[in-house]
Amino acid sequence: MKIKNFIVGMAVIAACTFTLSGCGGAKSSESEKMTQQAKSVSSMITELPEEYSAEADDAIIAARTAYDALSDEEKDTVDDSALSVLEQAKNQEDADAINKEINEITVKNGNYYDLNTSKKSVSGVMDEIANLSPEVDKLINYDSLLKKIDDISSEYTDTILDADNDINAMNDIMTKLNSINNSYSSASKYGYACDIYNDVSKLSTNLSSIKNKLLAPANDLKDTCLYGEDFDITLAVLDIVKEIPENSTEHYDPYLNDTEFVDDCLKWQQIVQEKIEENKAESSSEPETD
């Protein structure tokens, strides 16, 4: 009985040993396969240049694609120092995308709607940089962004001044038109007509459509006041009135009422200036390398 039990026990042990050996062998083979895949990816990554360059984009994309295809267990076997090259490339790509947006911001002269489009583009960039990692943040071209914001702010300020001058000029034109009707002297009427023509000529490009419509009748009014009869002068005055849109001053409402435009630009200027100073301070504190 003891011999029988011994034989049975040995058989069980042998079976277990065979089973474990078989399972272990399969696991070892699978582990080896995973390691080879990870080694292949590690090799692709280590062959990349140490510093990111656009010329290496294709190789970087291939290495990143291969790495992303690994299982979590395989990714754990890839050395962290090798992955830093991919991380650096990803940071530069993210920064390049934002820098491209900055470069594409255009600032057009004297048109509120175009300026507002530019402002919206800046607003989008400001939202993006608010959540950047420090590594990407220091790669952003903040000098260029600050220049764009400065240009928009300056152009908007100039346009407000132009709007103010144009509104005053339009009011003067209306006053002088009325003065012509009330003047008895031909010389006085001609003087007012000349002033009106000069006022029209000085209107800014913001009222170019109104300015272009008024130049011809203003010139006719000047000639009529010099050579025409009172009835002709009255008709010439009416011709100018007809060419002045009722909403000529309303054209400037967006400029004169949009205080948020200026406030946003001032806020963004401060944020970007602070980032420039921070990056300069960080750069100057870094130890020099040979």
C-alpha positions in Angstrom: 0.0 0.0 0.0 2.8 2.4 0.9 4.6 1.6 -2.4 1.3 2.2 -4.3 0.8 5.5 -2.6 4.4 6.5 -3.3 4.0 5.7 -7.0 0.8 7.7 -7.3 2.4 10.6 -5.5 5.3 10.6 -7.9 3.0 10.5 -10.9 1.1 13.6 -9.5 4.4 15.5 -9.0 5.6 14.6 -12.5 2.3 15.7 -14.0 2.4 19.0 -12.1 6.0 19.5 -13.0 5.2 18.9 -16.7 2.2 21.2 -16.5 4.1 24.0 -14.8 7.0 23.5 -17.2 4.6 23.8 -20.1 2.8 26.9 -18.8 6.1 28.5 -17.7 7.5 27.9 -21.2 4.5 29.5 -22.9 4.7 32.4 -20.5 8.4 32.8 -21.0 7.9 32.7 -24.8 5.2 35.4 -24.6 7.3 37.5 -22.3 10.3 37.2 -24.7 8.0 38.2 -27.6 6.8 41.3 -25.7 10.4 42.2 -24.8 11.5 42.0 -28.5 8.7 44.3 -29.5 9.6 46.8 -26.8 13.3 46.5 -27.7 12.4 47.2 -31.4 10.5 50.4 -30.3 13.3 51.4 -27.9 15.7 51.1 -30.8 13.6 53.3 -33.1 13.4 55.9 -30.4 17.1 55.9 -29.5 18.0 56.4 -33.1 16.1 59.7 -33.2 18.1 62.9 -32.9 18.6 64.1 -29.3 17.2 67.5 -30.2 13.8 67.8 -32.0 14.0 68.9 -35.6 11.3 69.2 -38.3 13.4 67.0 -40.6 12.9 64.1 -38.2 9.1 64.3 -38.1 8.5 61.1 -40.2 10.8 59.1 -37.9 9.3 60.6 -34.8 5.7 59.8 -36.0 6.8 56.2 -36.8 8.4 55.7 -33.4 5.4 57.2 -31.6 3.0 55.0 -33.6 5.0 52.0 -32.8 5.2 52.9 -29.1 1.4 53.6 -28.9 0.8 50.1 -30.4 2.6 48.4 -27.4 0.6 47.0 -24.5 0.9 48.7 -21.2 3.2 45.9 -20.0 5.5 46.4 -23.0 5.5 50.2 -22.5 6.7 49.8 -19.0 9.9 48.1 -20.3 10.8 51.0 -22.5 13.5 53.2 -20.9 12.3 56.6 -19.7 15.3 58.4 -21.1 14.4 57.1 -24.5 10.9 58.4 -24.1 12.1 61.9 -23.3 12.9 62.3 -27.0 9.3 61.6 -28.0 8.0 63.9 -25.2 10.3 66.7 -26.4 9.0 66.2 -30.0 5.4 66.2 -28.8 6.0 69.4 -26.8 7.6 71.1 -29.8 4.7 70.0 -32.1 2.2 71.4 -29.7 4.1 74.7 -29.5 4.5 74.9 -33.3 0.8 74.5 -33.8 0.1 77.5 -31.5 2.9 79.5 -33.0 1.4 79.0 -36.4 -1.9 80.3 -35.1 -0.1 83.4 -33.8 1.7 84.0 -37.1 -1.6 83.8 -39.0 -3.3 86.5 -36.9 -3.7 89.5 -39.3 -4.4 93.1 -38.3 -6.2 95.2 -40.9 -6.4 98.9 -40.7 -9.4 100.8 -39.5 -12.2 98.2 -39.9 -13.9 97.3 -36.7 -15.2 93.9 -37.9 -11.8 92.8 -39.2 -10.2 94.0 -36.0 -12.7 92.1 -34.0 -11.9 89.0 -36.0 -8.3 89.5 -35.1 -9.2 89.9 -31.5 -11.2 86.6 -31.5 -8.1 84.9 -32.9 -6.0 86.3 -30.1 -8.7 85.2 -27.6 -8.5 81.6 -28.9 -4.7 81.6 -28.5 -4.9 83.0 -25.0 -7.4 80.2 -24.0 -4.9 77.6 -25.4 -1.8 78.9 -23.6 -3.7 79.2 -20.3 -3.5 75.4 -19.9 0.0 74.7 -21.3 2.6 72.6 -19.5 5.7 74.5 -18.5 7.7 72.6 -21.2 5.4 73.7 -24.0 4.9 77.2 -22.5 8.6 78.1 -22.9 8.5 77.2 -26.6 5.7 79.7 -27.4 6.7 82.8 -29.4 5.4 85.3 -26.9 7.3 88.2 -28.5 5.3 87.7 -31.7 2.0 87.3 -29.8 2.6 90.5 -27.8 3.4 92.4 -31.1 0.0 91.2 -32.6 -1.9 92.3 -29.4 0.0 95.7 -29.4 -0.9 96.2 -33.1 -4.6 95.4 -32.6 -4.8 97.7 -29.6 -3.0 100.5 -31.3 -5.1 100.2 -34.5 -8.3 100.1 -32.4 -7.2 103.2 -30.5 -6.3 105.1 -33.7 -9.7 104.1 -35.2 -11.5 105.5 -32.1 -9.7 108.8 -32.7 -10.6 108.7 -36.4 -14.2 108.0 -35.5 -14.3 110.9 -33.1 -12.8 113.2 -35.8 -15.2 112.0 -38.4 -18.3 112.4 -36.3 -17.2 116.0 -35.5 -16.6 116.6 -39.2 -20.0 115.3 -40.1 -21.6 117.5 -37.5 -19.6 120.5 -38.9 -20.8 119.6 -42.5 -24.4 119.6 -41.4 -23.9 123.0 -39.6 -22.3 124.6 -42.6 -25.0 123.3 -44.9 -27.5 125.0 -42.8 -25.4 128.2 -42.7 -25.4 128.3 -46.5 -29.1 128.4 -46.6 -29.1 131.3 -44.1 -26.4 133.3 -45.7 -27.2 136.4 -47.9 -23.7 136.9 -49.1 -22.5 134.8 -52.1 -19.0 135.0 -50.8 -20.1 133.6 -47.5 -21.9 130.7 -49.1 -18.9 129.9 -51.2 -16.7 130.0 -48.1 -18.9 127.5 -46.3 -19.1 125.3 -49.5 -15.3 125.3 -49.7 -15.1 124.3 -46.0 -17.6 121.5 -46.6 -15.4 120.1 -49.4 -12.4 120.3 -47.2 -14.3 118.5 -44.4 -15.3 115.7 -46.7 -11.7 115.4 -48.1 -10.4 114.9 -44.5 -12.9 112.2 -43.6 -10.9 109.0 -42.6 -11.0 105.8 -44.6 -13.5 104.5 -42.0 -16.2 106.5 -43.8 -14.8 105.8 -47.3 -18.1 104.9 -48.7 -19.7 108.1 -47.4 -16.6 110.1 -48.3 -16.7 108.9 -51.9 -20.4 109.7 -52.3 -19.9 113.2 -50.9 -16.8 114.3 -52.8 -18.6 114.9 -56.1 -21.7 116.8 -54.7 -19.5 118.8 -52.4 -17.4 119.9 -55.3 -20.6 120.7 -57.3 -21.8 122.7 -54.3 -18.6 124.8 -54.2 -18.9 125.5 -58.0 -22.6 126.3 -57.7 -22.0 128.8 -54.8 -19.5 130.5 -56.9 -21.6 130.8 -60.1 -25.1 129.7 -59.4 -28.4 131.2 -58.3 -29.9 130.8 -54.9 -32.3 128.1 -56.2 -29.4 126.2 -57.7 -27.5 126.4 -54.4 -30.5 125.1 -52.5 -30.7 122.1 -54.8 -26.9 121.5 -54.5 -27.3 121.6 -50.7 -30.1 119.0 -50.9 -27.9 116.8 -53.1 -25.3 116.6 -50.3 -27.9 115.9 -47.7 -29.2 113.1 -49.8 -25.8 111.5 -50.0 -25.2 111.6 -46.2 -26.6 108.3 -44.7 -28.8 108.9 -41.7 -26.8 106.3 -39.8 -23.4 107.8 -40.7 -22.5 108.3 -37.0 -24.0 104.9 -36.1 -21.2 103.4 -38.2 -18.9 104.2 -35.2 -21.1 102.7 -32.5 -19.0 99.5 -32.3 -15.8 101.4 -31.8 -17.1 104.0 -29.3 -19.1 101.5 -27.2 -16.9 98.4 -27.1 -14.9 99.2 -24.0 -14.4 95.5 -23.6 -12.1 95.5 -26.6 -9.6 97.8 -24.9 -9.9 96.0 -21.6 -9.2 92.6 -23.1 -6.1 93.9 -25.0 -4.7 95.5 -21.8 -5.3 92.3 -19.9 -3.6 90.1 -22.6 -0.7 92.5 -22.9 0.0 92.1 -19.1 -0.3 88.3 -19.2 2.0 87.9 -22.2 4.5 90.4 -20.9 4.6 88.5 -17.6 5.2 85.2 -19.5 8.1 86.8 -21.4 9.7 88.0 -18.2 9.2 84.5 -16.6 10.8 82.7 -19.5 13.7 85.2 -19.6 14.3 84.7 -15.9 14.2 80.9 -16.2 16.5 81.0 -19.2 19.1 83.2 -17.4 19.0 80.9 -14.3 19.7 77.7 -16.2 23.4 76.6 -16.0 25.4 77.0 -19.2 26.4 73.8 -20.9 29.5 73.2 -23.1 
